[in-house]
Amino acid sequence: MIILGISALYHDSACAVMIDGEIVSAAQEERFTRTRFDPAMPVRAVRACLSDAGVHITDVEHVAYYERPERKLGRQLWSGLPQVPETSPVALGKLDASRPFRQIEQLLGFVGPVTAVAHHEAHAASAFYQSGFDSAALFTADAVGEWTTTSYGRGDKNGIELFEEVRFPHSLGILYSAVTSYLGFAVNSDEYKVMGLAPYGSPGYVDLLRRLVTDQDGGQFRLDLDHFDLSGSGPMYTDSLCTLLGRPARSPESEIEQFHTDVAASLQLLLEELLLLKLDHLHQVTGSTRLGYAGGVALNCVANRRIREQGPFEEIFVQPAAGDSGGAIGAAAMVHHRLTGQFSPRRLTDARLGPTGRTAPARTWMRRAGVPALDFAGDEAGLLAHAARLLADGAVVGWYQGRMEFGPRALGARSILADPRDPGMRDKINALVKKREAFRPFAPAVVAERCAEFFDLAEPSPFMLDTTTVRRGSELPAITHVDGSARVQTVDRSDAPRFHGLLTAFGDLTGFPILLNTSFNMRGEPIVCSPADALTCFVRSNLDALVLGDQVIARADLPRHWPGLLDDLLPYQRPPISRDVYTFL
């Protein structure tokens, strides 16, 4: 049975192709359109994933959609959306509950049955069916899905049951996002910046922030709505939040002061406290020792660490695309179980679920452009040794290999890599390509079998969803955060043999089988998808080298006129880039 899962029309749309209960391909639309967090129906992603899976839209037997549009419409009406002039196409579009189903038929060309799964059911299913657990407690938390913001449930061979929920407007995601907005960062994208900022501060404002939310019996809590503006017409906070904290909100891109770091630390501590309270409740109700966890809040890797260390569950699985994009996986898995009754627990250990970029044409591109490239086809050992030497000598390297990652993290397929021992490497990468806030840490990737030598991490962490203490932080300054922690990716040879091989080769040279690993993109842009995207990013940034499949291209070998021509001929925001790049080269 072939099922196509779809999440779309709100934030970070995506698709997933499931064949006989196994996810064989999944991708986010933003990677193809080059529009960050693209909410549109994932037409390009669907085409790419179907092709990657070797099937056609006519082979799909069922489409699973990640939310119930009619329930979402009810919440939108309650929130006051009709205040938008009724002649506005935006308003009319948002108030049309049939829009997802119409677009699935008109844009995707699918005329078969479509089943809509409740948003938090899709989140819960995305965690449970990929966890490998035969039974588990289930917890989801985000800003809002239809009406639900937090849910409590259980999963087993009979399916998923969500037995308790917290309803909009009371939401852990809204709480965190509102303060994120107050701190001058963008909602639905920059919450992780607040998480990264928190270790620079002390939680001196936590008692004030506790006034924003009241804990209640069981799984319930309530926000003090006087401090929140949920109309969508402005920031998510009201003037009363500024009064409570004694300071006006920070303007975006303005200086970050100690006050802001202290508020971030206070918010992070409050979130962790609330999560632990609610997970204790879930454990008491279910009696389970295993937890499946998803939703946007599950991407807070600092809170995840505390849940693992202090929470009541012995085993925890966080789905790597825990935000809305992962709803495509959950919806497909849930519908498959309902339709077939088949349940075969299997653990997802590799998030490289996207299409494979064909790097072979780049040989022709380089030849036509007169750019020399080292070609290691058939000599993987030579490729890894050469790349490891570049990195050990201080180069910042774009690394493009195999299938694209699904979810927000670059995990060794579309990555920028560097030496974690270099104390100046953070500033260098920011100057070359990332151009992001100096307080944000970079993450390490380490071979799984030697992780314990360098990090206080008891379990595999293949998806970069946990932080831990760096054992030898003074020797690894580029990946050690101000509090001595790092967001670690463990790399298993069986899941990522080439990336594991590179880490091993680097370890042979330096004694540290670890690399700084950050996403292959420029600030404000999605992670690269195609080889043409990788070349474009390489040329427009100042990366020292690009490893594109079996080829190594050095910046020193690029014609000096390339960057100017690329600015004129290859505006990065204009899809499709690949055709333009191919024509130019």
C-alpha positions in Angstrom: 0.0 0.0 0.0 1.3 3.4 -1.0 0.2 6.4 1.1 1.2 10.0 0.6 1.3 12.1 3.8 0.9 15.9 3.4 1.4 18.8 5.8 0.7 22.1 4.2 -0.9 25.6 4.2 0.3 26.9 7.5 4.0 26.5 8.2 6.9 24.4 6.8 4.9 22.2 4.4 6.2 18.8 3.6 5.3 15.4 2.2 6.2 11.8 3.0 5.8 8.6 0.9 5.0 5.5 2.8 5.1 2.1 1.2 3.7 -0.9 3.3 4.2 1.1 6.5 7.8 2.3 5.9 8.7 5.9 5.1 10.7 5.7 1.9 11.0 9.4 1.1 10.2 12.7 2.8 11.0 16.3 2.1 10.0 19.9 2.9 8.8 22.2 0.2 11.1 25.0 1.2 14.1 23.1 -0.1 12.8 23.2 -3.6 11.2 26.6 -3.8 14.0 28.2 -1.8 11.4 30.1 0.3 12.1 29.4 4.0 9.3 27.7 5.8 7.2 27.7 2.6 3.6 26.9 3.6 2.3 26.1 0.1 1.0 22.8 -1.0 4.3 20.8 -1.4 4.0 20.2 -5.2 7.7 20.1 -5.9 8.5 18.0 -2.8 5.8 15.5 -3.8 7.2 15.2 -7.3 10.7 14.7 -6.0 9.7 12.2 -3.3 7.5 10.2 -5.7 10.3 10.0 -8.2 12.8 9.1 -5.4 10.5 6.3 -4.4 10.1 5.1 -8.0 6.3 5.6 -8.1 3.8 8.0 -9.7 0.9 9.9 -8.3 -1.4 7.4 -9.9 0.2 4.6 -7.8 -0.8 6.4 -4.6 -3.7 4.7 -3.0 -4.5 7.1 -0.2 -3.5 10.6 0.9 -3.3 11.4 4.6 -3.5 15.1 5.5 -2.1 16.3 8.8 -5.0 18.3 10.3 -8.8 18.6 10.3 -9.5 21.8 8.3 -13.1 22.2 9.5 -11.9 22.2 13.2 -9.1 24.7 12.4 -11.7 26.9 10.7 -13.7 27.0 14.0 -10.7 28.2 15.9 -9.9 30.8 13.2 -13.4 32.2 13.4 -13.2 32.3 17.2 -9.8 34.2 17.0 -11.4 37.0 15.0 -10.2 36.3 11.5 -13.4 37.7 10.0 -12.2 41.1 11.0 -10.0 40.9 7.8 -12.1 42.5 5.0 -14.2 39.7 3.5 -13.1 40.7 0.0 -9.5 39.9 0.8 -8.3 36.8 -1.1 -6.1 35.9 2.0 -9.2 36.0 4.3 -11.3 34.0 1.8 -8.6 31.4 1.4 -8.0 31.0 5.1 -11.7 30.6 5.7 -12.1 27.8 3.1 -12.0 24.4 4.9 -12.1 22.6 1.5 -9.0 24.3 0.3 -6.5 21.5 1.2 -8.6 18.8 -0.5 -9.2 20.9 -3.6 -5.4 21.6 -3.9 -4.5 18.0 -3.4 -6.7 17.2 -6.4 -5.9 20.2 -8.6 -2.2 20.7 -7.8 -1.1 17.2 -7.0 -3.3 15.5 -9.5 -4.6 13.0 -6.9 -8.3 11.9 -7.3 -8.4 9.1 -4.7 -9.5 9.1 -1.1 -8.1 11.7 1.3 -8.2 11.2 5.1 -7.6 14.2 7.4 -6.0 13.3 10.7 -6.2 15.7 13.7 -3.0 17.7 14.0 -1.9 16.4 17.4 -2.8 12.9 16.4 -0.4 13.3 13.5 2.3 14.6 15.8 1.8 11.7 18.2 1.8 9.2 15.4 5.0 10.7 13.9 6.7 9.8 17.2 5.1 6.5 18.1 5.3 4.8 14.7 9.0 5.7 14.2 10.0 5.0 17.8 10.3 1.2 17.6 8.3 0.9 20.8 5.4 -1.7 20.8 3.7 0.6 23.4 4.4 4.0 24.8 3.1 7.1 26.5 2.6 9.9 24.0 3.1 13.7 24.6 2.8 16.5 22.1 3.2 20.2 22.5 3.2 23.1 20.1 1.6 26.5 19.6 -1.7 25.1 18.3 -3.2 22.5 16.0 -6.9 23.1 15.3 -7.8 23.7 19.0 -5.3 21.4 20.7 -2.0 22.8 22.0 -0.9 20.0 24.3 -2.0 16.4 24.3 -1.5 13.3 26.4 -2.0 9.8 25.1 -0.8 6.2 24.6 0.0 4.0 21.6 0.1 0.3 21.1 -0.7 -2.4 18.5 -4.3 -1.2 18.5 -3.4 2.4 17.5 -3.2 5.8 19.2 -5.5 7.2 21.9 -5.2 10.8 23.0 -7.1 10.9 26.3 -6.5 14.5 27.5 -5.7 17.8 25.9 -5.1 21.5 26.6 -7.0 23.7 24.3 -6.2 27.0 22.6 -5.4 29.7 23.7 -3.5 28.1 26.5 -0.3 26.8 25.0 3.3 26.2 25.9 4.3 27.0 22.4 2.5 30.4 22.5 4.1 31.1 25.9 7.5 30.6 24.5 6.8 32.3 21.2 5.3 35.4 22.8 8.4 36.0 24.9 10.6 35.2 21.8 8.7 38.0 20.1 9.2 40.3 23.1 13.0 39.6 22.9 13.0 40.8 19.3 13.1 37.5 17.5 10.8 36.1 14.9 7.9 33.8 15.9 7.8 30.2 14.4 11.4 30.3 13.4 13.7 31.9 16.1 12.6 30.2 19.3 15.9 28.2 19.1 17.8 31.5 19.3 16.2 32.2 22.7 17.2 28.7 23.8 20.8 29.4 22.7 20.8 32.8 24.4 19.5 31.4 27.7 22.9 30.0 29.0 24.4 33.6 28.9 21.9 34.7 31.5 20.5 33.9 35.0 16.9 33.2 35.6 16.2 36.2 37.7 12.9 36.9 36.0 11.4 33.4 36.4 9.1 34.4 39.2 7.7 37.2 37.1 7.2 34.9 34.1 5.5 32.4 36.3 2.6 34.9 36.5 2.0 34.3 32.8 0.9 30.7 33.4 -1.0 28.9 36.1 -0.5 25.2 36.6 -3.7 23.2 37.2 -4.5 19.6 38.1 -3.7 16.8 35.8 -2.3 17.9 32.4 -4.0 21.3 32.5 -2.6 24.8 32.7 -3.8 28.3 31.8 -2.2 31.4 30.4 -3.0 34.8 31.8 -4.4 36.2 28.5 -3.9 39.8 29.6 -0.2 39.4 28.5 -0.9 37.8 25.1 -2.2 39.2 21.8 -3.5 36.3 19.7 -5.3 38.4 17.1 -2.5 38.0 14.5 -2.5 41.7 13.9 0.7 42.4 15.8 3.3 40.9 18.2 2.1 38.1 20.4 2.6 40.0 23.6 0.7 43.0 25.0 1.9 46.1 26.8 1.2 44.4 30.1 4.1 42.0 29.5 6.4 45.0 29.1 4.9 46.4 32.3 5.4 43.2 34.1 9.1 42.9 33.1 9.7 46.6 33.5 11.2 47.1 30.1 10.0 47.8 26.6 10.4 45.0 24.0 13.7 44.7 22.2 13.8 45.9 18.7 14.9 43.3 16.1 18.6 43.3 15.3 19.3 45.8 18.2 21.9 45.2 20.9 21.3 42.2 23.2 21.7 43.3 26.8 22.1 41.3 30.1 18.4 41.9 30.7 17.5 40.0 27.5 19.8 37.0 28.4 18.2 36.9 31.8 14.7 36.9 30.4 15.7 34.1 28.0 17.2 32.0 30.9 14.0 32.6 32.9 11.8 31.5 30.0 13.8 28.4 29.4 13.7 27.4 33.0 9.9 28.0 33.2 9.3 25.8 30.1 11.4 23.0 31.6 9.6 23.1 34.9 6.2 22.9 33.2 7.2 20.1 30.9 8.5 18.0 33.8 5.2 18.6 35.7 3.1 17.5 32.8 5.2 14.5 32.0 5.0 13.3 35.6 1.2 13.4 35.2 1.4 11.5 31.9 3.6 8.9 33.6 1.2 8.5 36.5 -1.8 8.0 34.2 -0.2 5.6 31.8 2.4 3.8 33.9 4.6 3.5 30.8 8.4 3.6 31.0 8.6 4.8 27.4 7.7 8.1 25.9 7.1 9.3 22.3 7.4 13.0 22.0 6.7 15.4 19.1 5.4 18.9 18.3 7.4 22.1 17.9 8.3 22.3 21.6 10.0 19.0 21.2 12.7 20.7 19.2 13.9 22.5 22.4 17.0 20.2 22.9 17.9 21.8 26.2 14.6 20.9 27.7 14.9 17.4 26.1 18.1 16.9 28.1 16.4 17.8 31.3 13.5 15.5 30.5 15.9 12.6 29.9 17.9 13.3 33.1 15.1 14.3 35.5 11.9 13.0 33.9 10.0 9.9 34.8 10.6 7.9 31.6 13.4 5.4 31.1 13.3 5.5 27.2 12.4 8.6 25.1 12.0 9.0 21.4 11.8 12.4 19.8 10.9 12.4 16.2 13.6 14.3 14.2 11.2 16.5 12.2 9.1 17.2 15.4 7.5 20.4 14.0 4.8 20.6 11.5 6.7 19.1 8.6 6.8 15.8 10.6 3.0 15.7 10.6 3.3 14.3 7.1 5.0 11.2 8.4 2.5 10.9 11.3 -0.6 11.3 9.2 0.7 8.6 6.7 1.6 6.2 9.5 -1.7 6.6 11.3 -3.8 6.1 8.2 -1.7 3.0 7.2 -2.4 1.4 10.6 -6.1 2.2 10.4 -6.5 0.9 6.9 -4.4 -2.3 7.2 -4.3 -3.1 10.9 -0.6 -3.9 10.4 1.7 -2.8 13.1 5.5 -3.6 12.9 7.5 -1.5 15.3 10.6 -0.1 13.7 13.0 2.5 15.0 13.9 5.4 12.8 17.7 5.9 13.1 18.5 7.9 10.0 16.7 11.2 9.0 18.3 11.2 5.5 14.9 10.5 3.9 14.9 13.1 1.1 15.8 12.6 -2.6 19.4 12.0 -3.7 20.9 14.9 -5.5 22.5 13.8 -8.8 26.0 15.1 -8.6 27.3 13.6 -11.9 26.2 16.5 -14.1 28.4 18.8 -12.1 31.4 17.3 -13.8 30.1 18.7 -17.1 29.3 22.1 -15.4 32.9 22.4 -14.0 34.5 21.4 -17.4 32.4 23.9 -19.3 33.2 26.7 -16.8 36.9 25.8 -16.9 37.0 25.0 -13.2 39.4 22.3 -12.2 37.9 19.7 -9.7 39.6 16.8 -8.1 37.5 13.7 -9.0 37.7 10.7 -6.6 35.2 8.5 -8.3 35.9 4.9 -7.2 38.4 6.1 -4.6 36.4 6.9 -1.4 39.4 6.4 0.8 41.3 9.1 -1.2 38.3 11.4 -1.0 37.9 11.1 2.8 41.7 11.5 3.4 41.8 14.6 1.2 38.7 16.2 2.8 40.0 15.3 6.3 43.3 17.0 5.6 41.6 20.1 4.3 39.6 20.3 7.5 42.6 19.6 9.8 44.4 22.5 8.0 41.6 24.9 8.9 39.4 24.9 5.8 35.6 25.4 6.1 34.1 22.8 3.8 30.7 22.5 2.2 29.7 18.8 2.3 27.0 17.5 -0.1 26.4 13.7 -0.1 23.6 11.4 -0.9 20.0 11.8 0.4 18.8 15.1 1.9 17.9 15.3 5.6 14.3 15.6 6.6 13.7 18.1 9.4 15.5 21.2 10.6 19.0 19.7 11.2 21.8 19.1 8.8 23.1 15.7 9.7 26.0 15.1 7.3 24.3 15.2 4.0 23.9 18.9 3.4 26.4 20.3 6.0 29.1 22.8 6.5 32.0 21.2 8.3 35.0 22.6 10.2 37.6 21.8 12.8 36.1 21.9 16.3 39.5 22.5 18.0 40.0 26.0 16.5 38.9 28.7 18.9 38.4 31.2 16.1 36.3 28.9 14.0 32.9 30.2 15.1 33.8 33.7 14.1 35.3 32.5 10.8 32.2 30.6 9.8 29.9 33.5 10.7 32.1 35.8 8.6 32.3 33.4 5.6 28.7 32.3 5.3 26.3 32.0 8.2 26.3 35.7 9.3 24.3 34.9 12.4 24.3 36.1 16.0 27.6 35.5 17.8 25.9 34.0 20.8 24.5 31.0 18.9 26.5 27.8 19.3 27.7 25.3 16.6 27.0 21.6 17.1 29.4 18.7 16.9 29.1 15.4 15.0 31.1 12.5 16.5 31.5 8.8 15.7 29.0 6.9 17.9 31.5 4.4 19.2 33.8 7.1 20.7 31.2 9.6 21.9 31.6 8.8 25.6 35.3 9.9 25.4 34.3 13.4 24.6 30.6 13.9 25.7 28.6 12.9 28.8 25.9 11.2 26.7 24.6 7.8 27.7 22.4 7.2 24.6 22.8 7.6 20.8 21.7 11.0 19.5 21.5 10.7 15.7 19.2 13.7 15.3 20.9 16.5 17.3 17.9 16.7 19.6 19.7 16.6 23.0 22.4 18.7 24.6 25.0 17.3 26.9 28.2 18.2 28.8 31.4 18.4 26.8 34.0 16.4 28.7 37.0 18.1 27.1 35.6 21.5 26.3 38.8 23.4 26.5 40.1 21.2 23.6 36.9 21.7 21.6 36.1 25.4 21.9 34.3 25.8 18.5 31.5 23.5 19.6 31.4 24.1 23.3 28.7 26.5 24.4 29.2 29.0 27.2 27.7 26.6 29.8 30.0 23.8 28.7 27.3 22.0 26.7 26.9 20.9 23.1 24.1 19.7 20.9 25.6 16.4 19.8 25.0 14.3 16.7 26.2 10.7 17.1 27.1 9.1 13.7 26.7 5.3 13.3 28.7 3.6 10.6 25.7 1.6 9.4 23.5 4.6 9.0 26.0 7.1 7.4 29.1 5.2 6.2 30.7 8.0 4.2 30.2 10.7 6.9 31.4 8.2 9.6 34.4 7.6 7.4 35.2 11.3 7.2 34.9 11.7 11.0 37.2 8.7 11.4 39.8 10.0 8.9 39.7 13.4 10.7 40.2 11.5 14.0 43.2 9.6 12.6 44.8 13.0 11.8 43.9 14.9 15.0 42.9 12.4 17.7 39.4 13.9 17.6 36.8 12.0 15.5 34.6 15.1 15.7 33.6 17.8 13.3 31.7 21.1 13.7 28.6 20.5 11.7 26.2 23.2 10.7 23.6 23.5 8.0 24.7 24.2 4.4 22.9 27.5 3.8 23.3 31.2 4.1 21.4 33.2 6.6 17.7 33.4 6.0 17.7 30.7 3.3 16.7 27.0 3.5 19.3 24.2 3.6 20.6 23.5 0.1 18.7 20.8 -1.8 20.2 20.2 -5.3 23.8 20.2 -6.4 23.1 23.5 -8.1 22.0 25.0 -4.8 25.2 23.7 -3.2 27.3 25.3 -6.0 25.4 28.6 -5.7 25.9 28.8 -2.0 29.5 27.8 -2.3 30.2 30.5 -4.9 28.2 33.3 -3.1 29.7 32.5 0.3 33.4 32.2 1.1 33.7 28.5 1.9 37.2 27.2 1.3 36.1 24.0 -0.5 33.1 22.1 -1.7 32.9 18.3 -1.6 30.1 17.5 -4.0 29.7 13.8 -4.2 33.0 12.4 -5.3 34.4 15.8 -6.5 36.4 18.4 -4.5 36.3 22.0 -5.7 38.6 24.6 -4.2 37.7 28.2 -3.8 41.1 29.2 -5.0 40.3 27.6 -8.4 37.1 29.6 -9.0 37.3 32.4 -11.6 37.3 35.8 -9.9 34.3 37.0 -11.9 31.9 34.3 -10.7 30.4 36.0 -7.6 29.4 39.1 -9.6 27.9 37.1 -12.4 26.0 34.9 -9.9 24.5 38.0 -8.3 23.3 39.1 -11.7 22.3 35.8 -13.2 21.4 33.6 -10.3 19.2 35.5 -7.8 19.0 32.9 -5.1 15.3 33.5 -4.3 14.1 32.8 -7.8 13.2 29.1 -8.4 14.1 27.0 -10.2 17.8 27.8 -9.7 19.1 24.6 -11.1 18.2 25.3 -14.7 19.8 28.8 -14.5 23.0 27.4 -13.0 23.2 24.7 -15.6 22.7 27.1 -18.4 25.3 29.5 -17.0 27.9 26.9 -16.3 
